Amino acid sequence: LTLENGVLGSPGDELNGTIKGFADLVIVFQNGRAAPQLNQYDFQVDLSLKNSLVQKAGFLTGLDLLLGSYKQSNAEGIRYRFRAKGNGPGMPRLEAL
């Protein structure tokens, strides 16, 4: 699965951003059922949140715990830019873009 340019919202929205990268997904069959299995993946994420959303969104505390080191504040709000890489399920390796 290659995600050349996934877009979330538009620049005028309270939450917008882009996701680029790839994921190696394999369909495995267990007990007669098909299920996706995530193998290697690498995504570049650029998310912007406007101040209006930041003020009313309680979930940001958790987001900051996870992504705080990739956060940039500006006059319009907050921007998170990071790369998430990994092999299989579990916590990804995160790094700054």
C-alpha positions in Angstrom: 0.0 0.0 0.0 1.6 3.3 -1.1 0.1 6.5 0.0 1.5 9.1 -2.3 -0.3 12.1 -0.8 -3.1 11.5 1.7 -4.9 14.8 2.5 -6.8 15.4 5.7 -9.1 18.4 5.4 -8.2 21.6 3.6 -6.0 24.6 4.7 -9.1 26.5 6.1 -10.2 23.6 8.3 -9.5 23.4 12.1 -7.6 20.2 11.5 -5.7 19.5 8.2 -2.6 17.8 7.0 -0.9 15.4 4.8 0.3 11.8 5.1 2.8 10.2 2.7 4.5 6.9 2.7 3.9 3.1 2.5 2.7 0.1 4.5 3.3 -3.5 3.7 -0.1 -5.1 4.4 -0.6 -8.8 3.9 -3.9 -10.7 4.1 -3.5 -13.8 6.2 -6.1 -16.5 6.7 -6.7 -17.8 10.2 -9.5 -20.2 11.1 -11.2 -19.6 7.7 -11.1 -15.8 8.2 -9.1 -13.2 6.3 -7.4 -10.5 8.4 -4.8 -7.8 7.5 -1.4 -8.1 8.9 0.8 -5.0 9.1 4.5 -5.6 8.4 7.0 -2.8 7.6 5.7 0.8 7.3 7.0 4.3 6.9 4.8 7.4 7.0 5.6 11.1 6.9 2.9 13.1 8.7 2.3 16.9 8.8 -0.7 17.9 10.9 -2.0 21.4 11.6 -4.5 22.3 14.3 -6.0 25.8 14.5 -6.2 27.7 17.8 -10.0 27.3 17.7 -9.7 23.5 17.8 -6.8 23.6 20.4 -9.0 25.6 22.8 -11.9 23.1 22.7 -10.1 19.8 22.2 -9.4 17.9 25.4 -7.6 15.1 23.5 -4.6 17.3 22.9 -3.0 16.5 26.3 -2.6 12.9 25.1 -1.5 13.9 21.7 1.2 16.2 23.3 2.4 13.3 25.4 3.0 11.2 22.3 4.1 13.9 19.8 5.2 16.9 21.9 8.7 16.8 20.7 7.5 17.2 17.1 5.3 20.2 17.9 5.7 23.7 16.5 3.5 26.5 17.7 2.7 29.5 15.5 0.1 32.4 15.5 -2.6 30.2 13.9 -2.2 27.1 16.1 -0.1 24.0 16.4 1.8 21.9 13.8 3.1 18.4 14.2 5.7 17.1 11.7 7.1 13.7 12.2 7.9 10.4 10.6 6.5 7.1 11.9 8.4 3.9 11.0 8.0 0.4 12.2 7.8 -3.3 11.6 4.5 -4.9 12.6 2.2 -3.9 15.4 3.4 -2.0 18.4 4.7 1.4 19.0 6.3 3.0 15.9 9.7 4.7 15.9 9.1 8.5 15.7 11.5 11.1 14.4 11.4 14.7 13.3 10.9 15.8 9.8 
